Amino acid sequence: MSKDKAGNTFDLGLFKRLMRYTRPYRLTFIGVAFAAISLSVFSSVRPILLKYTIDDYVLSKDSHGLLMFVIYMTIVLFLEVISQLSFIYYANWLGQSVIQDIRVKLFKHMLSFRMKYFDSSSVGILVTRAVSDIERIAAIFSDGLFMIVSDLLKMIVVAGVMLYFDWQLSLIVFAVLPLMLYATK
């Protein structure tokens, strides 16, 4: 368990237990991972194509080559949009399916309680546990987890491409990043 400054605790064991609910949706989970990977690749290919278009065809005024690279860029942009759409749709679908399974299990569990438990427990606490806490879990699955992984993957791919094209300039850019992170904190 690690605790951050805000007092929120990240429990790896609890996270693993939550991830068990994705097992029935393994194919969708793999599809979301594939969409995240393809999204990071397509978002990095587009600037590379733009670089070659300007360097090789705009400066030399080669209209045929320029047209071909514009078509390539259009295809890559279309594939990036399809990847983004499928990533968002299936990540949200997976999150909502997992939350539905958790809610059904929780409801069945609550129905198994003896009536004496309901007499001695506050209804407000039960409703809070059944609704609010599950909504927090839903927000983690729908918005947080998959988006963070996708954005980190994009940053890693972009950093790799930057290092491949000009490692010296990339190191200069990376040297400024800690200052930017501190300034935005």
C-alpha positions in Angstrom: 0.0 0.0 0.0 1.3 3.4 -0.9 -0.2 6.6 0.4 -0.1 9.9 -1.4 -0.2 13.5 0.0 -3.9 13.8 -0.4 -4.5 10.8 1.9 -5.8 8.6 -0.9 -4.5 5.0 -0.6 -3.7 2.8 -3.6 -4.2 -0.8 -2.6 -2.6 -3.2 -5.2 -4.4 -6.2 -3.8 -7.8 -4.4 -4.2 -6.8 -3.4 -7.7 -6.0 -7.0 -8.6 -9.4 -8.1 -7.1 -11.1 -5.5 -9.3 -9.2 -6.6 -12.4 -10.5 -10.2 -11.9 -13.9 -8.8 -13.0 -12.4 -8.2 -16.5 -11.8 -11.9 -17.0 -15.2 -12.6 -18.6 -14.5 -9.8 -21.0 -10.9 -10.9 -21.9 -11.5 -10.4 -25.7 -12.8 -6.9 -25.2 -9.9 -6.1 -22.8 -7.4 -7.3 -25.4 -9.3 -5.2 -28.0 -9.0 -2.1 -25.8 -5.3 -2.8 -25.4 -4.8 -3.2 -29.1 -6.8 0.0 -29.8 -4.5 1.9 -27.3 -1.4 0.6 -29.0 -2.6 1.4 -32.5 -3.7 4.9 -31.3 -0.3 5.6 -30.0 1.3 4.4 -33.2 -1.0 6.3 -35.5 -0.6 9.5 -33.4 3.2 9.2 -33.8 3.1 8.3 -37.6 1.2 11.5 -38.6 3.9 13.9 -37.5 6.6 11.7 -39.2 4.6 11.8 -42.4 4.2 15.6 -42.1 8.0 15.9 -41.7 8.7 13.9 -44.9 6.0 15.7 -46.8 7.5 19.1 -46.0 11.1 18.1 -46.3 10.9 16.0 -49.5 7.9 17.3 -51.4 6.9 20.8 -50.4 10.4 22.3 -50.5 11.2 20.6 -53.8 7.7 21.4 -55.2 6.9 17.9 -56.2 3.2 17.9 -56.6 2.7 14.2 -57.4 4.7 13.1 -54.3 2.9 15.8 -52.2 -0.5 14.4 -53.3 0.6 10.8 -52.4 1.8 11.9 -48.9 -1.4 13.9 -48.3 -3.3 10.7 -49.2 -1.1 8.7 -46.8 -1.7 11.3 -44.1 -5.5 11.1 -44.7 -5.4 7.4 -44.3 -3.4 7.6 -41.1 -5.7 10.2 -39.7 -8.7 8.1 -40.6 -7.1 5.1 -38.9 -6.3 7.2 -35.8 -9.9 8.4 -35.6 -11.1 4.8 -35.9 -8.7 3.7 -33.2 -9.7 6.6 -30.9 -13.4 5.8 -31.4 -13.0 2.1 -30.8 -10.8 2.7 -27.7 -13.2 5.1 -26.1 -16.3 3.0 -26.9 -14.9 -0.4 -25.8 -13.1 1.0 -22.8 -16.4 2.5 -21.6 -18.3 -0.6 -22.5 -15.8 -2.8 -20.6 -16.0 -0.4 -17.6 -19.8 -0.4 -17.5 -19.9 -4.2 -17.9 -17.6 -4.7 -15.0 -19.6 -2.3 -12.9 -22.8 -4.1 -13.8 -21.2 -7.4 -12.6 -20.1 -5.9 -9.4 -23.5 -4.3 -8.7 -25.3 -7.7 -9.4 -22.9 -9.5 -7.0 -23.3 -6.8 -4.4 -27.1 -6.8 -4.7 -27.2 -10.6 -4.3 -24.9 -10.4 -1.3 -27.2 -7.8 0.3 -30.2 -9.9 -0.3 -28.6 -12.8 1.6 -28.3 -10.7 4.8 -30.7 -11.6 7.7 -33.5 -9.1 8.5 -31.8 -8.4 11.8 -28.9 -6.8 10.0 -31.3 -4.3 8.3 -32.9 -3.5 11.6 -29.6 -2.6 13.2 -27.9 -0.9 10.1 -28.7 2.5 8.7 -30.3 2.5 5.3 -28.2 5.5 4.3 -25.0 3.7 4.8 -26.1 0.7 2.7 -27.3 3.0 -0.1 -24.0 5.0 0.0 -22.0 1.7 -0.2 -24.2 0.3 -3.0 -24.3 3.5 -5.1 -21.6 6.0 -4.4 -18.6 3.6 -3.9 -19.5 1.7 -7.0 -19.8 4.9 -9.0 -16.2 5.7 -7.9 -15.1 2.3 -9.2 -17.0 3.0 -12.4 -15.1 6.3 -12.9 -11.8 4.4 -12.4 -12.7 1.9 -15.1 -14.4 4.3 -17.5 -12.2 7.3 -17.4 -9.1 6.8 -15.3 -7.4 3.5 -15.8 -7.5 3.0 -19.6 -7.0 6.7 -20.4 -3.9 6.9 -18.2 -2.4 3.8 -19.8 -3.2 5.0 -23.3 -1.7 8.5 -22.7 1.5 7.0 -21.1 1.8 4.7 -24.1 1.5 7.7 -26.5 4.2 9.6 -24.5 6.6 6.6 -24.6 6.1 6.1 -28.3 6.6 9.8 -29.1 9.7 9.9 -26.9 11.1 6.9 -28.7 10.4 8.5 -32.1 12.0 11.8 -30.9 15.1 9.9 -29.8 15.3 8.0 -33.1 15.2 11.1 -35.2 17.5 13.4 -33.2 18.6 12.1 -29.9 20.6 15.3 -29.0 17.7 17.6 -29.5 15.4 15.2 -27.7 17.7 15.2 -24.6 17.6 19.0 -24.6 13.8 18.8 -24.6 13.7 16.1 -21.9 16.0 18.3 -19.8 13.4 21.0 -19.7 10.6 18.6 -18.7 11.3 18.6 -14.9 11.0 22.4 -14.9 7.7 22.2 -16.7 6.4 19.5 -14.4 7.4 21.6 -11.4 5.8 24.8 -12.8 2.5 23.0 -13.5 2.4 21.4 -10.1 
